[in-house]
């Protein structure tokens, strides 16, 4: 008892804010959630307690500094000719569109295009 637990609620994006009708994996709501989950995990890791975690002088968390920034984006099409954007490719070839995150070393928003996922 008495322990703090960092958590985030990620709502299925078909209900609110998916980035389009066509997505890298054919599931726009879930593909959109992946970016949001990464954003919230980064903030939970660097700022689990807003009274002592990493914040800018105006109170922004690290992932907020790069919100809606996607770096170098590639485009492809599905079998029906619908185009979609992506900026990460997993080891299994699945593609994702994920927000950049603040990098303290470079002092800028960064994203790694290929991941070991």
PDB file as gemmi writes it, atoms N, CA and C in Angstrom:
CRYST1    1.000    1.000    1.000  90.00  90.00  90.00 P 1                      
ATOM      1  N   UNK A   1       0.830  -1.184   0.000  1.00  0.00           N  
ATOM      2  CA  UNK A   1       0.000   0.000   0.000  1.00  0.00           C  
ATOM      3  C   UNK A   1       0.870   1.241   0.000  1.00  0.00           C  
ATOM      4  N   UNK A   2       0.322   2.295  -0.536  1.00  0.00           N  
ATOM      5  CA  UNK A   2       1.050   3.551  -0.543  1.00  0.00           C  
ATOM      6  C   UNK A   2       2.024   3.705  -1.684  1.00  0.00           C  
ATOM      7  N   UNK A   3       2.090   2.735  -2.616  1.00  0.00           N  
ATOM      8  CA  UNK A   3       3.003   2.855  -3.750  1.00  0.00           C  
ATOM      9  C   UNK A   3       2.339   3.595  -4.900  1.00  0.00           C  
ATOM     10  N   UNK A   4       3.129   4.429  -5.580  1.00  0.00           N  
ATOM     11  CA  UNK A   4       2.637   5.101  -6.769  1.00  0.00           C  
ATOM     12  C   UNK A   4       2.856   4.207  -7.978  1.00  0.00           C  
ATOM     13  N   UNK A   5       1.914   4.179  -8.867  1.00  0.00           N  
ATOM     14  CA  UNK A   5       2.017   3.381 -10.079  1.00  0.00           C  
ATOM     15  C   UNK A   5       1.796   4.300 -11.268  1.00  0.00           C  
ATOM     16  N   UNK A   6       2.754   4.305 -12.210  1.00  0.00           N  
ATOM     17  CA  UNK A   6       2.603   5.095 -13.427  1.00  0.00           C  
ATOM     18  C   UNK A   6       1.765   4.304 -14.417  1.00  0.00           C  
ATOM     19  N   UNK A   7       0.743   4.934 -14.959  1.00  0.00           N  
ATOM     20  CA  UNK A   7      -0.077   4.251 -15.944  1.00  0.00           C  
ATOM     21  C   UNK A   7      -0.611   5.259 -16.944  1.00  0.00           C  
ATOM     22  N   UNK A   8      -1.060   4.756 -18.043  1.00  0.00           N  
ATOM     23  CA  UNK A   8      -1.676   5.598 -19.056  1.00  0.00           C  
ATOM     24  C   UNK A   8      -2.871   4.878 -19.642  1.00  0.00           C  
ATOM     25  N   UNK A   9      -3.869   5.616 -19.997  1.00  0.00           N  
ATOM     26  CA  UNK A   9      -5.049   5.042 -20.624  1.00  0.00           C  
ATOM     27  C   UNK A   9      -4.999   5.400 -22.101  1.00  0.00           C  
ATOM     28  N   UNK A  10      -4.929   4.396 -22.944  1.00  0.00           N  
ATOM     29  CA  UNK A  10      -4.889   4.606 -24.385  1.00  0.00           C  
ATOM     30  C   UNK A  10      -6.191   4.076 -24.959  1.00  0.00           C  
ATOM     31  N   UNK A  11      -6.996   4.948 -25.429  1.00  0.00           N  
ATOM     32  CA  UNK A  11      -8.296   4.590 -25.980  1.00  0.00           C  
ATOM     33  C   UNK A  11      -8.138   4.118 -27.424  1.00  0.00           C  
ATOM     34  N   UNK A  12      -8.955   3.178 -27.847  1.00  0.00           N  
ATOM     35  CA  UNK A  12      -8.915   2.685 -29.229  1.00  0.00           C  
ATOM     36  C   UNK A  12      -9.217   3.853 -30.157  1.00  0.00           C  
ATOM     37  N   UNK A  13      -8.295   4.135 -31.059  1.00  0.00           N  
ATOM     38  CA  UNK A  13      -8.376   5.335 -31.873  1.00  0.00           C  
ATOM     39  C   UNK A  13      -9.484   5.314 -32.924  1.00  0.00           C  
ATOM     40  N   UNK A  14     -10.103   4.187 -33.199  1.00  0.00           N  
ATOM     41  CA  UNK A  14     -11.265   4.193 -34.091  1.00  0.00           C  
ATOM     42  C   UNK A  14     -12.367   5.052 -33.484  1.00  0.00           C  
ATOM     43  N   UNK A  15     -12.324   5.224 -32.164  1.00  0.00           N  
ATOM     44  CA  UNK A  15     -13.359   5.976 -31.467  1.00  0.00           C  
ATOM     45  C   UNK A  15     -13.076   7.475 -31.428  1.00  0.00           C  
ATOM     46  N   UNK A  16     -11.811   7.883 -31.676  1.00  0.00           N  
ATOM     47  CA  UNK A  16     -11.555   9.312 -31.502  1.00  0.00           C  
ATOM     48  C   UNK A  16     -10.597   9.938 -32.507  1.00  0.00           C  
ATOM     49  N   UNK A  17      -9.449   9.375 -32.711  1.00  0.00           N  
ATOM     50  CA  UNK A  17      -8.431  10.196 -33.375  1.00  0.00           C  
ATOM     51  C   UNK A  17      -7.446   9.417 -34.234  1.00  0.00           C  
ATOM     52  N   UNK A  18      -7.889   8.510 -35.040  1.00  0.00           N  
ATOM     53  CA  UNK A  18      -6.973   7.806 -35.928  1.00  0.00           C  
ATOM     54  C   UNK A  18      -6.456   8.762 -36.996  1.00  0.00           C  
ATOM     55  N   UNK A  19      -5.323   8.428 -37.589  1.00  0.00           N  
ATOM     56  CA  UNK A  19      -4.715   9.355 -38.554  1.00  0.00           C  
ATOM     57  C   UNK A  19      -5.173   9.170 -39.979  1.00  0.00           C  
ATOM     58  N   UNK A  20      -6.115   8.332 -40.234  1.00  0.00           N  
ATOM     59  CA  UNK A  20      -6.639   8.174 -41.584  1.00  0.00           C  
ATOM     60  C   UNK A  20      -7.336   6.838 -41.739  1.00  0.00           C  
ATOM     61  N   UNK A  21      -7.939   6.633 -42.884  1.00  0.00           N  
ATOM     62  CA  UNK A  21      -8.649   5.386 -43.126  1.00  0.00           C  
ATOM     63  C   UNK A  21      -7.735   4.272 -43.614  1.00  0.00           C  
ATOM     64  N   UNK A  22      -6.534   4.611 -44.042  1.00  0.00           N  
ATOM     65  CA  UNK A  22      -5.593   3.620 -44.548  1.00  0.00           C  
ATOM     66  C   UNK A  22      -4.339   3.683 -43.688  1.00  0.00           C  
ATOM     67  N   UNK A  23      -3.870   2.532 -43.267  1.00  0.00           N  
ATOM     68  CA  UNK A  23      -2.746   2.504 -42.344  1.00  0.00           C  
ATOM     69  C   UNK A  23      -1.779   1.392 -42.735  1.00  0.00           C  
ATOM     70  N   UNK A  24      -0.562   1.434 -42.189  1.00  0.00           N  
ATOM     71  CA  UNK A  24       0.457   0.452 -42.564  1.00  0.00           C  
ATOM     72  C   UNK A  24       0.021  -0.998 -42.439  1.00  0.00           C  
ATOM     73  N   UNK A  25      -0.779  -1.327 -41.425  1.00  0.00           N  
ATOM     74  CA  UNK A  25      -1.136  -2.712 -41.172  1.00  0.00           C  
ATOM     75  C   UNK A  25      -2.615  -2.996 -41.375  1.00  0.00           C  
ATOM     76  N   UNK A  26      -3.312  -2.078 -42.021  1.00  0.00           N  
ATOM     77  CA  UNK A  26      -4.716  -2.284 -42.319  1.00  0.00           C  
ATOM     78  C   UNK A  26      -5.646  -2.161 -41.126  1.00  0.00           C  
ATOM     79  N   UNK A  27      -5.143  -1.612 -40.038  1.00  0.00           N  
ATOM     80  CA  UNK A  27      -5.945  -1.429 -38.822  1.00  0.00           C  
ATOM     81  C   UNK A  27      -5.747  -0.001 -38.340  1.00  0.00           C  
ATOM     82  N   UNK A  28      -6.397   1.001 -38.950  1.00  0.00           N  
ATOM     83  CA  UNK A  28      -6.112   2.404 -38.629  1.00  0.00           C  
ATOM     84  C   UNK A  28      -6.194   2.749 -37.147  1.00  0.00           C  
ATOM     85  N   UNK A  29      -7.191   2.246 -36.444  1.00  0.00           N  
ATOM     86  CA  UNK A  29      -7.319   2.561 -35.021  1.00  0.00           C  
ATOM     87  C   UNK A  29      -6.156   2.035 -34.208  1.00  0.00           C  
ATOM     88  N   UNK A  30      -5.802   0.792 -34.438  1.00  0.00           N  
ATOM     89  CA  UNK A  30      -4.702   0.174 -33.686  1.00  0.00           C  
ATOM     90  C   UNK A  30      -3.357   0.747 -34.119  1.00  0.00           C  
ATOM     91  N   UNK A  31      -3.165   0.948 -35.420  1.00  0.00           N  
ATOM     92  CA  UNK A  31      -1.909   1.549 -35.877  1.00  0.00           C  
ATOM     93  C   UNK A  31      -1.712   2.929 -35.253  1.00  0.00           C  
ATOM     94  N   UNK A  32      -2.771   3.720 -35.119  1.00  0.00           N  
ATOM     95  CA  UNK A  32      -2.667   5.031 -34.476  1.00  0.00           C  
ATOM     96  C   UNK A  32      -2.347   4.906 -32.990  1.00  0.00           C  
ATOM     97  N   UNK A  33      -2.892   3.879 -32.345  1.00  0.00           N  
ATOM     98  CA  UNK A  33      -2.631   3.677 -30.915  1.00  0.00           C  
ATOM     99  C   UNK A  33      -1.160   3.410 -30.642  1.00  0.00           C  
ATOM    100  N   UNK A  34      -0.466   2.770 -31.567  1.00  0.00           N  
ATOM    101  CA  UNK A  34       0.943   2.418 -31.359  1.00  0.00           C  
ATOM    102  C   UNK A  34       1.771   3.669 -31.091  1.00  0.00           C  
ATOM    103  N   UNK A  35       1.543   4.736 -31.859  1.00  0.00           N  
ATOM    104  CA  UNK A  35       2.276   5.975 -31.647  1.00  0.00           C  
ATOM    105  C   UNK A  35       1.965   6.573 -30.277  1.00  0.00           C  
ATOM    106  N   UNK A  36       0.699   6.559 -29.902  1.00  0.00           N  
ATOM    107  CA  UNK A  36       0.293   7.104 -28.606  1.00  0.00           C  
ATOM    108  C   UNK A  36       0.881   6.292 -27.453  1.00  0.00           C  
ATOM    109  N   UNK A  37       0.907   4.995 -27.592  1.00  0.00           N  
ATOM    110  CA  UNK A  37       1.491   4.143 -26.546  1.00  0.00           C  
ATOM    111  C   UNK A  37       2.975   4.471 -26.367  1.00  0.00           C  
ATOM    112  N   UNK A  38       3.712   4.611 -27.465  1.00  0.00           N  
ATOM    113  CA  UNK A  38       5.129   4.977 -27.373  1.00  0.00           C  
ATOM    114  C   UNK A  38       5.313   6.316 -26.677  1.00  0.00           C  
ATOM    115  N   UNK A  39       4.473   7.274 -27.011  1.00  0.00           N  
ATOM    116  CA  UNK A  39       4.514   8.613 -26.403  1.00  0.00           C  
ATOM    117  C   UNK A  39       4.326   8.505 -24.885  1.00  0.00           C  
ATOM    118  N   UNK A  40       3.310   7.776 -24.457  1.00  0.00           N  
ATOM    119  CA  UNK A  40       3.007   7.670 -23.029  1.00  0.00           C  
ATOM    120  C   UNK A  40       4.040   6.844 -22.264  1.00  0.00           C  
ATOM    121  N   UNK A  41       4.581   5.804 -22.880  1.00  0.00           N  
ATOM    122  CA  UNK A  41       5.629   5.013 -22.212  1.00  0.00           C  
ATOM    123  C   UNK A  41       6.869   5.868 -21.980  1.00  0.00           C  
ATOM    124  N   UNK A  42       7.253   6.657 -22.982  1.00  0.00           N  
ATOM    125  CA  UNK A  42       8.419   7.540 -22.823  1.00  0.00           C  
ATOM    126  C   UNK A  42       8.204   8.516 -21.676  1.00  0.00           C  
ATOM    127  N   UNK A  43       7.000   9.067 -21.570  1.00  0.00           N  
ATOM    128  CA  UNK A  43       6.732   9.999 -20.483  1.00  0.00           C  
ATOM    129  C   UNK A  43       6.674   9.304 -19.128  1.00  0.00           C  
ATOM    130  N   UNK A  44       6.116   8.116 -19.066  1.00  0.00           N  
ATOM    131  CA  UNK A  44       6.067   7.388 -17.798  1.00  0.00           C  
ATOM    132  C   UNK A  44       7.472   7.033 -17.319  1.00  0.00           C  
ATOM    133  N   UNK A  45       8.374   6.758 -18.263  1.00  0.00           N  
ATOM    134  CA  UNK A  45       9.749   6.399 -17.886  1.00  0.00           C  
ATOM    135  C   UNK A  45      10.550   7.609 -17.410  1.00  0.00           C  
ATOM    136  N   UNK A  46      10.359   8.766 -18.057  1.00  0.00           N  
ATOM    137  CA  UNK A  46      11.169   9.938 -17.716  1.00  0.00           C  
ATOM    138  C   UNK A  46      10.501  10.850 -16.698  1.00  0.00           C  
ATOM    139  N   UNK A  47       9.210  10.681 -16.511  1.00  0.00           N  
ATOM    140  CA  UNK A  47       8.466  11.557 -15.617  1.00  0.00           C  
ATOM    141  C   UNK A  47       7.391  10.789 -14.852  1.00  0.00           C  
ATOM    142  N   UNK A  48       7.790   9.781 -14.067  1.00  0.00           N  
ATOM    143  CA  UNK A  48       6.785   9.009 -13.334  1.00  0.00           C  
ATOM    144  C   UNK A  48       6.107   9.817 -12.227  1.00  0.00           C  
ATOM    145  N   UNK A  49       6.750  10.884 -11.790  1.00  0.00           N  
ATOM    146  CA  UNK A  49       6.198  11.738 -10.744  1.00  0.00           C  
ATOM    147  C   UNK A  49       6.419  13.181 -11.183  1.00  0.00           C  
ATOM    148  N   UNK A  50       5.348  13.888 -11.492  1.00  0.00           N  
ATOM    149  CA  UNK A  50       5.507  15.242 -12.038  1.00  0.00           C  
ATOM    150  C   UNK A  50       6.170  16.224 -11.075  1.00  0.00           C  
ATOM    151  N   UNK A  51       6.307  15.845  -9.816  1.00  0.00           N  
ATOM    152  CA  UNK A  51       6.987  16.747  -8.890  1.00  0.00           C  
ATOM    153  C   UNK A  51       8.499  16.566  -8.922  1.00  0.00           C  
ATOM    154  N   UNK A  52       8.975  15.449  -9.521  1.00  0.00           N  
ATOM    155  CA  UNK A  52      10.423  15.225  -9.520  1.00  0.00           C  
ATOM    156  C   UNK A  52      10.946  14.662 -10.840  1.00  0.00           C  
ATOM    157  N   UNK A  53      10.084  14.424 -11.809  1.00  0.00           N  
ATOM    158  CA  UNK A  53      10.508  13.859 -13.089  1.00  0.00           C  
ATOM    159  C   UNK A  53      11.061  14.911 -14.023  1.00  0.00           C  
ATOM    160  N   UNK A  54      11.380  14.499 -15.253  1.00  0.00           N  
ATOM    161  CA  UNK A  54      11.942  15.407 -16.250  1.00  0.00           C  
ATOM    162  C   UNK A  54      10.838  16.219 -16.896  1.00  0.00           C  
ATOM    163  N   UNK A  55      10.909  17.533 -16.718  1.00  0.00           N  
ATOM    164  CA  UNK A  55       9.963  18.467 -17.328  1.00  0.00           C  
ATOM    165  C   UNK A  55      10.723  19.680 -17.835  1.00  0.00           C  
ATOM    166  N   UNK A  56      10.191  20.332 -18.860  1.00  0.00           N  
ATOM    167  CA  UNK A  56      10.773  21.598 -19.291  1.00  0.00           C  
ATOM    168  C   UNK A  56      10.365  22.676 -18.287  1.00  0.00           C  
ATOM    169  N   UNK A  57      10.930  23.860 -18.434  1.00  0.00           N  
ATOM    170  CA  UNK A  57      10.609  24.938 -17.497  1.00  0.00           C  
ATOM    171  C   UNK A  57       9.127  25.327 -17.549  1.00  0.00           C  
ATOM    172  N   UNK A  58       8.470  25.064 -18.683  1.00  0.00           N  
ATOM    173  CA  UNK A  58       7.043  25.370 -18.761  1.00  0.00           C  
ATOM    174  C   UNK A  58       6.151  24.156 -18.502  1.00  0.00           C  
ATOM    175  N   UNK A  59       6.740  23.047 -18.027  1.00  0.00           N  
ATOM    176  CA  UNK A  59       5.973  21.883 -17.602  1.00  0.00           C  
ATOM    177  C   UNK A  59       5.716  20.810 -18.635  1.00  0.00           C  
ATOM    178  N   UNK A  60       6.315  20.918 -19.823  1.00  0.00           N  
ATOM    179  CA  UNK A  60       6.117  19.892 -20.859  1.00  0.00           C  
ATOM    180  C   UNK A  60       6.968  18.660 -20.568  1.00  0.00           C  
ATOM    181  N   UNK A  61       6.401  17.494 -20.829  1.00  0.00           N  
ATOM    182  CA  UNK A  61       7.145  16.252 -20.717  1.00  0.00           C  
ATOM    183  C   UNK A  61       7.902  16.009 -22.026  1.00  0.00           C  
ATOM    184  N   UNK A  62       8.879  15.088 -22.001  1.00  0.00           N  
ATOM    185  CA  UNK A  62       9.751  14.893 -23.160  1.00  0.00           C  
ATOM    186  C   UNK A  62       9.002  14.574 -24.447  1.00  0.00           C  
ATOM    187  N   UNK A  63       8.052  13.695 -24.412  1.00  0.00           N  
ATOM    188  CA  UNK A  63       7.343  13.320 -25.637  1.00  0.00           C  
ATOM    189  C   UNK A  63       6.468  14.457 -26.155  1.00  0.00           C  
ATOM    190  N   UNK A  64       6.028  15.348 -25.261  1.00  0.00           N  
ATOM    191  CA  UNK A  64       5.216  16.486 -25.699  1.00  0.00           C  
ATOM    192  C   UNK A  64       6.009  17.424 -26.600  1.00  0.00           C  
ATOM    193  N   UNK A  65       7.310  17.479 -26.413  1.00  0.00           N  
ATOM    194  CA  UNK A  65       8.144  18.354 -27.239  1.00  0.00           C  
ATOM    195  C   UNK A  65       8.156  17.928 -28.701  1.00  0.00           C  
ATOM    196  N   UNK A  66       7.825  16.677 -28.959  1.00  0.00           N  
ATOM    197  CA  UNK A  66       7.865  16.141 -30.323  1.00  0.00           C  
ATOM    198  C   UNK A  66       6.502  15.670 -30.815  1.00  0.00           C  
ATOM    199  N   UNK A  67       5.443  16.068 -30.136  1.00  0.00           N  
ATOM    200  CA  UNK A  67       4.100  15.636 -30.529  1.00  0.00           C  
ATOM    201  C   UNK A  67       3.826  16.003 -31.978  1.00  0.00           C  
ATOM    202  N   UNK A  68       3.303  15.042 -32.730  1.00  0.00           N  
ATOM    203  CA  UNK A  68       2.915  15.189 -34.137  1.00  0.00           C  
ATOM    204  C   UNK A  68       4.106  15.405 -35.070  1.00  0.00           C  
ATOM    205  N   UNK A  69       5.321  15.067 -34.597  1.00  0.00           N  
ATOM    206  CA  UNK A  69       6.500  15.121 -35.467  1.00  0.00           C  
ATOM    207  C   UNK A  69       6.910  13.682 -35.776  1.00  0.00           C  
ATOM    208  N   UNK A  70       7.054  13.373 -37.046  1.00  0.00           N  
ATOM    209  CA  UNK A  70       7.278  11.987 -37.463  1.00  0.00           C  
ATOM    210  C   UNK A  70       8.592  11.763 -38.206  1.00  0.00           C  
ATOM    211  N   UNK A  71       9.422  12.778 -38.343  1.00  0.00           N  
ATOM    212  CA  UNK A  71      10.705  12.592 -39.008  1.00  0.00           C  
ATOM    213  C   UNK A  71      10.541  12.253 -40.480  1.00  0.00           C  
ATOM    214  N   UNK A  72      11.467  11.454 -40.995  1.00  0.00           N  
ATOM    215  CA  UNK A  72      11.426  11.043 -42.395  1.00  0.00           C  
ATOM    216  C   UNK A  72      10.316  10.025 -42.598  1.00  0.00           C  
ATOM    217  N   UNK A  73       9.385  10.337 -43.473  1.00  0.00           N  
ATOM    218  CA  UNK A  73       8.218   9.492 -43.705  1.00  0.00           C  
ATOM    219  C   UNK A  73       8.289   8.889 -45.100  1.00  0.00           C  
ATOM    220  N   UNK A  74       8.021   7.598 -45.175  1.00  0.00           N  
ATOM    221  CA  UNK A  74       7.935   6.895 -46.458  1.00  0.00           C  
ATOM    222  C   UNK A  74       6.475   6.617 -46.759  1.00  0.00           C  
ATOM    223  N   UNK A  75       6.187   6.323 -47.998  1.00  0.00           N  
ATOM    224  CA  UNK A  75       4.816   6.026 -48.387  1.00  0.00           C  
ATOM    225  C   UNK A  75       4.789   4.767 -49.230  1.00  0.00           C  
ATOM    226  N   UNK A  76       3.754   3.987 -49.066  1.00  0.00           N  
ATOM    227  CA  UNK A  76       3.570   2.759 -49.840  1.00  0.00           C  
ATOM    228  C   UNK A  76       2.073   2.600 -50.091  1.00  0.00           C  
ATOM    229  N   UNK A  77       1.708   1.558 -50.796  1.00  0.00           N  
ATOM    230  CA  UNK A  77       0.292   1.312 -51.029  1.00  0.00           C  
ATOM    231  C   UNK A  77      -0.040  -0.137 -50.725  1.00  0.00           C  
ATOM    232  N   UNK A  78      -1.306  -0.354 -50.367  1.00  0.00           N  
ATOM    233  CA  UNK A  78      -1.758  -1.715 -50.093  1.00  0.00           C  
ATOM    234  C   UNK A  78      -2.207  -2.361 -51.403  1.00  0.00           C  
ATOM    235  N   UNK A  79      -2.686  -3.557 -51.329  1.00  0.00           N  
ATOM    236  CA  UNK A  79      -3.099  -4.291 -52.523  1.00  0.00           C  
ATOM    237  C   UNK A  79      -4.270  -3.664 -53.276  1.00  0.00           C  
ATOM    238  N   UNK A  80      -4.998  -2.755 -52.611  1.00  0.00           N  
ATOM    239  CA  UNK A  80      -6.135  -2.094 -53.243  1.00  0.00           C  
ATOM    240  C   UNK A  80      -5.764  -0.732 -53.817  1.00  0.00           C  
ATOM    241  N   UNK A  81      -4.476  -0.369 -53.753  1.00  0.00           N  
ATOM    242  CA  UNK A  81      -4.035   0.917 -54.284  1.00  0.00           C  
ATOM    243  C   UNK A  81      -4.186   2.082 -53.326  1.00  0.00           C  
ATOM    244  N   UNK A  82      -4.556   1.830 -52.063  1.00  0.00           N  
ATOM    245  CA  UNK A  82      -4.645   2.880 -51.058  1.00  0.00           C  
ATOM    246  C   UNK A  82      -3.258   3.168 -50.507  1.00  0.00           C  
ATOM    247  N   UNK A  83      -2.883   4.438 -50.400  1.00  0.00           N  
ATOM    248  CA  UNK A  83      -1.557   4.776 -49.882  1.00  0.00           C  
ATOM    249  C   UNK A  83      -1.608   4.974 -48.369  1.00  0.00           C  
ATOM    250  N   UNK A  84      -0.475   4.734 -47.734  1.00  0.00           N  
ATOM    251  CA  UNK A  84      -0.323   4.964 -46.300  1.00  0.00           C  
ATOM    252  C   UNK A  84       1.100   5.422 -46.034  1.00  0.00           C  
ATOM    253  N   UNK A  85       1.292   6.127 -44.917  1.00  0.00           N  
ATOM    254  CA  UNK A  85       2.602   6.611 -44.497  1.00  0.00           C  
ATOM    255  C   UNK A  85       3.156   5.711 -43.404  1.00  0.00           C  
ATOM    256  N   UNK A  86       4.491   5.638 -43.327  1.00  0.00           N  
ATOM    257  CA  UNK A  86       5.151   4.909 -42.243  1.00  0.00           C  
ATOM    258  C   UNK A  86       6.547   5.474 -42.049  1.00  0.00           C  
ATOM    259  N   UNK A  87       7.111   5.267 -40.866  1.00  0.00           N  
ATOM    260  CA  UNK A  87       8.480   5.717 -40.595  1.00  0.00           C  
ATOM    261  C   UNK A  87       9.296   4.695 -39.814  1.00  0.00           C  
ATOM    262  N   UNK A  88       8.730   3.531 -39.538  1.00  0.00           N  
ATOM    263  CA  UNK A  88       9.464   2.453 -38.874  1.00  0.00           C  
ATOM    264  C   UNK A  88       9.098   1.129 -39.521  1.00  0.00           C  
ATOM    265  N   UNK A  89      10.095   0.243 -39.598  1.00  0.00           N  
ATOM    266  CA  UNK A  89       9.866  -1.099 -40.134  1.00  0.00           C  
ATOM    267  C   UNK A  89      10.401  -2.101 -39.125  1.00  0.00           C  
ATOM    268  N   UNK A  90       9.541  -3.001 -38.671  1.00  0.00           N  
ATOM    269  CA  UNK A  90       9.956  -4.028 -37.718  1.00  0.00           C  
ATOM    270  C   UNK A  90      10.711  -5.148 -38.408  1.00  0.00           C  
ATOM    271  N   UNK A  91      11.344  -6.006 -37.627  1.00  0.00           N  
ATOM    272  CA  UNK A  91      12.096  -7.137 -38.172  1.00  0.00           C  
ATOM    273  C   UNK A  91      11.224  -8.056 -39.010  1.00  0.00           C  
ATOM    274  N   UNK A  92       9.936  -8.084 -38.703  1.00  0.00           N  
ATOM    275  CA  UNK A  92       9.011  -8.945 -39.445  1.00  0.00           C  
ATOM    276  C   UNK A  92       8.425  -8.247 -40.665  1.00  0.00           C  
ATOM    277  N   UNK A  93       8.885  -7.025 -40.952  1.00  0.00           N  
ATOM    278  CA  UNK A  93       8.416  -6.279 -42.107  1.00  0.00           C  
ATOM    279  C   UNK A  93       7.188  -5.425 -41.854  1.00  0.00           C  
ATOM    280  N   UNK A  94       6.585  -5.525 -40.657  1.00  0.00           N  
ATOM    281  CA  UNK A  94       5.433  -4.673 -40.352  1.00  0.00           C  
ATOM    282  C   UNK A  94       5.890  -3.223 -40.278  1.00  0.00           C  
ATOM    283  N   UNK A  95       5.050  -2.330 -40.750  1.00  0.00           N  
ATOM    284  CA  UNK A  95       5.389  -0.911 -40.807  1.00  0.00           C  
ATOM    285  C   UNK A  95       4.542  -0.134 -39.809  1.00  0.00           C  
ATOM    286  N   UNK A  96       5.133   0.913 -39.281  1.00  0.00           N  
ATOM    287  CA  UNK A  96       4.465   1.711 -38.256  1.00  0.00           C  
ATOM    288  C   UNK A  96       4.719   3.189 -38.497  1.00  0.00           C  
ATOM    289  N   UNK A  97       3.803   4.018 -38.027  1.00  0.00           N  
ATOM    290  CA  UNK A  97       3.942   5.476 -38.048  1.00  0.00           C  
ATOM    291  C   UNK A  97       3.990   5.928 -36.601  1.00  0.00           C  
ATOM    292  N   UNK A  98       5.178   6.320 -36.129  1.00  0.00           N  
ATOM    293  CA  UNK A  98       5.398   6.597 -34.714  1.00  0.00           C  
ATOM    294  C   UNK A  98       6.002   7.988 -34.541  1.00  0.00           C  
ATOM    295  N   UNK A  99       5.509   8.718 -33.535  1.00  0.00           N  
ATOM    296  CA  UNK A  99       6.046  10.047 -33.233  1.00  0.00           C  
ATOM    297  C   UNK A  99       7.505   9.978 -32.810  1.00  0.00           C  
ATOM    298  N   UNK A 100       8.201  11.061 -33.075  1.00  0.00           N  
ATOM    299  CA  UNK A 100       9.576  11.212 -32.583  1.00  0.00           C  
ATOM    300  C   UNK A 100       9.530  11.439 -31.069  1.00  0.00           C  
ATOM    301  N   UNK A 101      10.684  11.358 -30.441  1.00  0.00           N  
ATOM    302  CA  UNK A 101      10.795  11.609 -29.008  1.00  0.00           C  
ATOM    303  C   UNK A 101      12.004  12.516 -28.769  1.00  0.00           C  
ATOM    304  N   UNK A 102      11.951  13.283 -27.712  1.00  0.00           N  
ATOM    305  CA  UNK A 102      13.014  14.221 -27.397  1.00  0.00           C  
ATOM    306  C   UNK A 102      14.273  13.477 -26.968  1.00  0.00           C  
ATOM    307  N   UNK A 103      15.386  13.837 -27.577  1.00  0.00           N  
ATOM    308  CA  UNK A 103      16.672  13.232 -27.272  1.00  0.00           C  
ATOM    309  C   UNK A 103      17.529  14.269 -26.552  1.00  0.00           C  
ATOM    310  N   UNK A 104      17.872  14.000 -25.297  1.00  0.00           N  
ATOM    311  CA  UNK A 104      18.647  14.961 -24.510  1.00  0.00           C  
ATOM    312  C   UNK A 104      20.042  15.198 -25.085  1.00  0.00           C  
ATOM    313  N   UNK A 105      20.649  14.181 -25.672  1.00  0.00           N  
ATOM    314  CA  UNK A 105      22.013  14.321 -26.187  1.00  0.00           C  
ATOM    315  C   UNK A 105      22.059  15.270 -27.382  1.00  0.00           C  
ATOM    316  N   UNK A 106      21.164  15.059 -28.343  1.00  0.00           N  
ATOM    317  CA  UNK A 106      21.169  15.931 -29.525  1.00  0.00           C  
ATOM    318  C   UNK A 106      20.374  17.215 -29.302  1.00  0.00           C  
ATOM    319  N   UNK A 107      19.514  17.223 -28.283  1.00  0.00           N  
ATOM    320  CA  UNK A 107      18.677  18.394 -28.040  1.00  0.00           C  
ATOM    321  C   UNK A 107      17.638  18.592 -29.143  1.00  0.00           C  
ATOM    322  N   UNK A 108      17.137  17.476 -29.677  1.00  0.00           N  
ATOM    323  CA  UNK A 108      16.166  17.570 -30.769  1.00  0.00           C  
ATOM    324  C   UNK A 108      15.256  16.338 -30.776  1.00  0.00           C  
ATOM    325  N   UNK A 109      14.225  16.410 -31.585  1.00  0.00           N  
ATOM    326  CA  UNK A 109      13.311  15.292 -31.744  1.00  0.00           C  
ATOM    327  C   UNK A 109      13.968  14.253 -32.648  1.00  0.00           C  
ATOM    328  N   UNK A 110      13.960  13.013 -32.216  1.00  0.00           N  
ATOM    329  CA  UNK A 110      14.622  11.947 -32.962  1.00  0.00           C  
ATOM    330  C   UNK A 110      13.701  10.745 -33.083  1.00  0.00           C  
ATOM    331  N   UNK A 111      13.922   9.984 -34.125  1.00  0.00           N  
ATOM    332  CA  UNK A 111      13.229   8.705 -34.296  1.00  0.00           C  
ATOM    333  C   UNK A 111      14.173   7.771 -35.025  1.00  0.00           C  
ATOM    334  N   UNK A 112      14.145   6.522 -34.636  1.00  0.00           N  
ATOM    335  CA  UNK A 112      14.957   5.520 -35.317  1.00  0.00           C  
ATOM    336  C   UNK A 112      14.054   4.832 -36.322  1.00  0.00           C  
ATOM    337  N   UNK A 113      14.434   4.864 -37.591  1.00  0.00           N  
ATOM    338  CA  UNK A 113      13.577   4.342 -38.647  1.00  0.00           C  
ATOM    339  C   UNK A 113      13.436   2.841 -38.682  1.00  0.00           C  
ATOM    340  N   UNK A 114      14.447   2.108 -38.311  1.00  0.00           N  
ATOM    341  CA  UNK A 114      14.363   0.650 -38.276  1.00  0.00           C  
ATOM    342  C   UNK A 114      14.538   0.213 -36.830  1.00  0.00           C  
ATOM    343  N   UNK A 115      13.687  -0.685 -36.400  1.00  0.00           N  
ATOM    344  CA  UNK A 115      13.756  -1.107 -34.996  1.00  0.00           C  
ATOM    345  C   UNK A 115      13.936  -2.606 -34.894  1.00  0.00           C  
ATOM    346  N   UNK A 116      14.332  -3.047 -33.752  1.00  0.00           N  
ATOM    347  CA  UNK A 116      14.435  -4.479 -33.486  1.00  0.00           C  
ATOM    348  C   UNK A 116      13.176  -4.888 -32.741  1.00  0.00           C  
ATOM    349  N   UNK A 117      12.046  -4.825 -33.440  1.00  0.00           N  
ATOM    350  CA  UNK A 117      10.777  -5.157 -32.787  1.00  0.00           C  
ATOM    351  C   UNK A 117      10.160  -6.390 -33.385  1.00  0.00           C  
TER     352      UNK A 117                                                      
END                                                                             
